[in-house]
Amino acid sequence: MSFEPLPDVDSFVASVSFGAGGLVPVIAQQWDSGEVLMMAWMDESALRDTIATGSATYFSRSRQSRWVKGETSGHVQRVRDIRIDCDGDTILLLVDQTGAACHTGDRTCFEHVGAR
């Protein structure tokens, strides 16, 4: 299964409610297992690049720049599907993750168990 670019990208992007600083939160989830991998941010340009290339592209708030997941580490995320929540203020990327999703080297950024 490969990512099929959206037929009407402009309408999809217009339906996204970009918040403070022009950003929207994005959850990356493994497409076949449902495993939640990470949370990151996108600006409009990163979203459009993700749709156009099929490679997860995010916006770093600390560096104030876009980055493609795995560009330097090789731990890429190939997009299988893009979904938006009912309020238009959160994006869900269904991805095929290669290697670790977390910058710590863990498979996911949600490895640590909190209080129960």
N, C-alpha and C positions, 0 to 999 in steps of 0.2 A: 504494500500500500504506500503510495507516495502522496505528498501534499499537492492538492489541486488549488492553484491560486483562486482567490475569490473573484467571481465575475464582475462585481461592482465594488471595487476597493474604496472609492470615494464615499459611497453610502455607508459602508461598514465603518470607515474611519470617522465619519460624521456622527455615527451613533455612539461613539466612545466619549465619555465625560472625563476629559483630562482635568485633573485637579490642580492643586497648588504647584506652581512652577511648570505647568503644562505636562504633568506626569500622570500616569495611571499604573496602579499595581498590577503585577502579572504573577500568576502562579504557574509553574512548570510542573507537569505531571507526566509520568511515564505512560505512554499511550496504551500499552497492552496489559500492564499489571495494575494500573491505578495508583501506583506509588507516588506520593507527593515529593518532589525533588527540591524545589527552591522557590523563593519569592524574590522578585526583582522589579525594576521600574522600566517603563518605556515612555518615550516622548513620541510625538506623531511621526517623526522621521524614522525612529527605530521600528515602530509598528509597520510603516510602509516598507522598510527594508526587509523585515521579517516576512511579510506577505510576498514580496517580490522574489526573494531568494530561497525561502524555505529554511533558512538558518536563523535560529533564535538570536535576535539583536536587541540589546538592552541599553538603558541609559544609566550611567554611574553618577549618582548624586555627589559623591566625594570628588571625583575627577572632572565632573561636568562635561562628560563626553560619552559618545556611544561606544559600545563594544559588542563584538560578536562572540557568543559563548563558544569556547574552545579554540579561538583564533591562535592563542599562544600555547595553551595546555594540550590541545588535541582532544579535550573532553567536550565534544560537540553535541549540540542538540539539533536534530533534524525535525522540523515541524511536521506533524501529521494532521493536525486540525487546530483551528483557532476558534474559541468561543468567547462570548461576552455575557456577563451576568445580567439579570433582569433590570438592574438600575443603570447599566452601561458604565459602571465605574470600576470594574475589575475584569481583567482578561485571564482566561485559562488557555494555556498552550498545552496541547497534547503532543509530546515529543518522543523521539527515540534517542535516549541518552547514551552516549558512548563514554565510558569511564565515570569518574566522580563528577557529581553536579556541584558539590560544595567546594569552596576555596580551601577548606581545611583538608581536603583529600577524601572526605567521607562520601559515600554514595549519594546521600541526601543531606540537606541542611537541617533536617529534623530528626537526627539520630539521638539526640539527648532527651532523656525522659525527665519531666518535671515532677513536681509533687502531685500525688493522686488523691 
